[in-house]
Amino acid sequence: MDFEGRVAVITGGASGIGLATARALAGRRSHLELVDRQPEAQAAAAQALRGNSGVRVEPRICEASHYAGMQALAEDDIATFGSVHIVFN
């Protein structure tokens, strides 16, 4: 599958499996939205991914277990990127 130019939303994207997934997709030239609830870790991850890949990386603070927050996130994703192709939760 060609991931170049696709938009991926990754919850828990600041560390662990989420960050590893973000690195892999950035390496395949996907644009990323890193969703996490840890602002410092998220900012560091977003900066590192931007610097190494040249892809668009948007950090978002959100609690993935709250429906209203995720609904707002989805609406913002469409406004920011136009569409979302991949969701990792």
C-alpha positions as CSV (number, residue, x, y, z in Angstrom):
1,M,0.0,0.0,0.0
2,D,1.2,3.5,-0.8
3,F,1.2,5.7,2.3
4,E,2.7,8.8,0.7
5,G,0.6,11.9,1.2
6,R,-2.0,9.9,3.3
7,V,-3.2,11.4,6.6
8,A,-2.8,9.3,9.8
9,V,-4.3,10.1,13.2
10,I,-2.4,8.3,15.9
11,T,-3.7,8.3,19.5
12,G,-0.9,7.8,22.1
13,G,1.4,9.2,19.4
14,A,4.0,10.7,21.8
15,S,5.4,7.4,23.1
16,G,5.6,3.7,22.8
17,I,3.7,1.9,20.0
18,G,2.1,5.1,18.9
19,L,5.4,6.9,18.4
20,A,6.9,3.8,16.7
21,T,3.9,3.8,14.3
22,A,4.3,7.5,13.7
23,R,8.0,7.0,12.8
24,A,7.1,4.2,10.4
25,L,4.5,6.2,8.7
26,A,6.6,9.3,8.5
27,G,9.2,7.2,6.8
28,R,6.6,6.3,4.2
29,R,5.8,10.1,3.8
30,S,2.4,10.1,5.5
31,H,1.2,13.3,7.2
32,L,0.5,12.8,10.9
33,E,-1.7,14.0,13.6
34,L,-0.3,12.9,17.0
35,V,-3.0,12.8,19.6
36,D,-1.9,12.5,23.2
37,R,-2.5,13.9,26.7
38,Q,1.1,14.6,27.6
39,P,2.0,18.0,26.1
40,E,5.8,17.9,26.7
41,A,6.3,14.4,25.2
42,Q,4.0,15.2,22.3
43,A,5.8,18.4,21.4
44,A,9.2,16.6,21.5
45,A,7.8,13.8,19.3
46,A,6.3,16.2,16.8
47,Q,9.5,18.2,16.5
48,A,11.6,15.1,16.0
49,L,9.2,13.7,13.4
50,R,9.1,17.0,11.5
51,G,12.8,17.3,11.5
52,N,13.6,13.9,10.2
53,S,10.9,13.3,7.7
54,G,9.7,16.5,6.1
55,V,6.1,15.5,6.5
56,R,3.4,17.6,8.1
57,V,3.0,16.7,11.8
58,E,0.1,18.3,13.8
59,P,0.1,17.6,17.6
60,R,-3.3,17.6,19.4
61,I,-4.0,17.3,23.1
62,C,-7.0,15.1,23.5
63,E,-8.3,12.4,25.9
64,A,-9.1,9.5,23.5
65,S,-11.6,8.0,26.0
66,H,-14.0,11.0,25.8
67,Y,-16.4,11.0,23.0
68,A,-16.9,14.7,22.8
69,G,-13.2,15.3,22.5
70,M,-12.8,12.7,19.8
71,Q,-15.7,14.2,17.9
72,A,-14.2,17.6,18.0
73,L,-10.9,16.1,16.9
74,A,-12.5,14.5,13.9
75,E,-14.1,17.8,12.8
76,D,-10.7,19.6,13.3
77,D,-9.0,16.9,11.2
78,I,-11.3,17.4,8.3
79,A,-10.8,21.2,8.5
80,T,-7.0,20.8,8.8
81,F,-6.3,18.0,6.4
82,G,-9.4,17.6,4.2
83,S,-9.6,13.9,5.0
84,V,-8.2,11.1,7.2
85,H,-7.1,7.9,5.7
86,I,-5.6,5.9,8.6
87,V,-6.6,5.9,12.3
88,F,-4.5,4.1,15.0
89,N,-6.0,3.9,18.4
